Amino acid sequence: MQKVLYVGLDVHKVSISVTVAEDGREGAVNFIGAVPNTPAALSKLSKRLPKDGHRLEFCYEAGFCGYVIYRQLNTLGNGCTVAATSMIPRKPGERIKTDRRDSQKLAILHRSGDLTRVWVPDEGHEAMRDLIRARIDASMHLMRARQQLLAFLLRHGRAYDTGKHWTQRHRSWLAGQTFDQPAHQIVFQDYLEAVLTPLERRDQLVGRISAIAADWTMGPLVEALRALRGLDCHSACNIGSDAILVQLRLFCTD
């Protein structure tokens, strides 16, 4: 039976701390050191670590580095687990954290089977997620810009109290606002432009999401969700991008 080397990776922006745990409960645990967080360094590491025909099983915590490392290691023929950070066992009073300790802990927990694996999306699904996140970011920028504009108007006694904000009537009211002080007029125009720019950006992203959704792997699920009252296309895509629903869909298909 082929033996396994369990490799714990503590991933950072520029470096990766590496620990190798040998197979078996009493297997040696060795800290290899830190390598650059680059594809070339990872490729070199995966070629250097195997000994006596051992199979490599890597693991690292899910985080800001995404799944690039996972995909590269799989392409090189190695196993890789992306561990759910919130599900990693922690001892009471365990407060001291270093890169070395973190990588050792990951390697040992991976060897004992105590890591909870997260679902890793394919590249197409991840790309759609990023597009959905971009729309959410644009919506957040739009909300903040609107708040700043309304706060500026309120400071100068310009309160709109004849209906809801951001309707066509409200926009006509905004277009008619003028200020005696040139500096105030400049500020008002700047705040107004700050609202219009993310609004246009958000609407463009919504259109692109709708255009791509039909060819997305989760397209049938999105169409089914849109049958629910109050769910438009981008909201259905937002729900459909959730990994839990993806796993449920795959389970039901099987």
N, C-alpha and C positions, 0 to 999 in steps of 0.2 A: 504494500500500500504506500502510495507516494506521501512523503512527509511534507509538512507545511511550515513556512515561516510567516508569522504574523507581524506586519509592519504598521506601526502607529505613526501617523503624520500629524504634527501640530503645525497647521498651515498659517502663515502670515503673508503680508503683501509681498515682501522681498525675499523671505527665507522660509524653509520648512525644516523643522526639527524631526529627526528620524530615530525611532527605536525599533529593534527587532526582537521578538519573543519566539523562541524555538518551540516546536511542537511538544505537547505533553505538559502535565501539571508542574513538573519539576524542571521544565526546560529553561535554559538560561535566557535572561533578558539583558540585552546589550544596547546601550545608547550609542548610535553611530555618529551623531553630530548634526550640524545644520548644513543644508544644501540650498543653493539659490532656487527661488520659485520660478523656474523657467522650464519650458518643454525639454530643452536639451539636457538640463541637469536631472530631470525626472527620468528621461530615457536612459541616461548613463547609470543612474541609481538602480533601476530595474534590471539592468544587465550585470551590475556588480554584485548585487546581494545574493542571488541564488548560489547554493553550494550543494554538491552531491545530488543534483536533480530535484532539489526542493521546489515546491510550488509556492509562489508569493501571494499572500492575501493582505492587501492594503486596507487601511481605514483612516478616515479623517472626519472631523465634525462638519456638519452642514453650516454654511456661513456665507460671508461676503464673496468668497472666491468662486461660488457657484459649482458647476459640474465639469469644468474644463479638465481638472485633474482626473476625475473619475473616467471620463471618456478616453483620455490619453492612455491611462493605465490599462483599460480594457482593450484598447486597440493593440497594445503591446503584448496582450495575451495573459495579463494578470487579473486576479480577482480584486474587487474593490468594493468597500462598503462606505456609504456616506451615512454617518451616525446622527440621529436626532439629538441635538444638544440638551434639550430639556429632559430627555429620558436616560441620560448617562448617570449611573449610580454614583452617589457621593457619600462619603463617610461623614458622620456628625463631627463638627469641629474642624473639618478639612478646609483650611483657609489659604495656606501657602500654595501659590500657583507659579510654576516656572515652565518654560517651554520644554525642558527635559522631562519634568514630572508629568506634564500633560501628554507627551508622546508615549512615555512608558505606560501610563495608565490606559491609554487607548489600545496599545498593543496587548496588554494583559487582559483587558475586558473583551477584546476581539477574540483572543484565544479561548476564553472561557464561554463565549457565546452570549455575553451580557449586554451587547450593544443592540439598540433598536434601529433597524435600517429604515431610512426614508425612501420614498418613491422618487426615482430620478426620471424626469420627463425626457422624451426625445428632443432633438434639436428644433423640430418644427413646433412642438408644443411649447418649448421654452421661448421661442421667438414670439409666439402669440402672447404669451404671458408678459413679455417685455413691452409689447405694443399696448396691452391693456394697462400696464403700470404707467406707461407714458401718458395715456389719457387721464388716469387718476391724478398724476402729478400736475397736468395742465389744469384739471378741475380745482385742485388745491391752490394753485397759483391764482386762478381766476377768483376764487372765494376771498383770498387775502387781498387782492387788488381792489375788489368791490368794497371790502370792509374799510380799507384805507381811504377810498374816495368818499364814502358816506361819512366817515369820521371827519374828514376835512370840511365837507359841506356843513356838518352839524356844528363845527367850531365857529362857523360864520353865519349861523342862524338859518341855514338853508335846509329845512326838513321837509321831506315829501310825505304828506299825510293824507293824500287823496286816493290812495289805492296801494296795490302791491308794488314792491320794487322790481326793477328789471323787466317790466312789461313794455310794450310799445309806447304806451302813454308816458311811462316813467322816463324812457329814453328820450322822448321828445322834450320832456321837462329838463333833462340834463343838457340837451343841446341848446336850450335857451338861457342857460345860466351864464352871466357875465359878472366881472368884478372890476371895481374902480381902480384898484392897485394893479399895475402891470405884473408885479411879482406874483400876486395871487392868481391872476389869469394864467400865468405860465404854469404854476403848480397845478391848477385845476386841469389844464390841458394835458399835463404829464400824467396825472392820475387817471384821466379818462383814457388816454392811450394805453396805459398799463392794464386797463380792463379789456380793451378791444383786442389787444394782441393775444393774450391767452385764450380769449373767447374764440377767436378764429382758429387758433392752434387746436383747441379742444374739438371744435366742430370738424376740422379736417381729419383728426385722428378717429373720431366716431365714424366718419365715412369710410376710412380705410379699414377699420375693424369690420364693418358691415360687408365690405367688398371681399375680404379675405375669409370671413367666417364660413362661407359656403364650401370652400375647398379644405377647410381645417378638419383634422381627424375627429374633432368633437362637434363638427357641424350638425349631425343628426340630433345630438343632445341639445344643442343650442336651439334648434328649431322646435324641439319638444318643449323646452322651457319657455319659449316665446308664446306658447299657447296659454300660459298663465296670465291672468289679467295684471296689467301694470308693469310687465317685464318687456323692455325693448331689447334690441339686438346686443348693444354693448353690455347691458346688465346681465343678460343671459350668458354672454361670453365670459364675463367676470366670474360668474358662478361655475361655468363649465371648465374654467381653467384650474379649479381646485383639484388637488391630487386625490382627495378622498372620493370625489365623484368619478374621477377617472378610474380608480381602482374598482369602484362599485359597478361602473359600466362594463369593465373587462370581466369582472366576476359574473355579471348577469349574462354576458355574451357566451362565456364558457359554459 
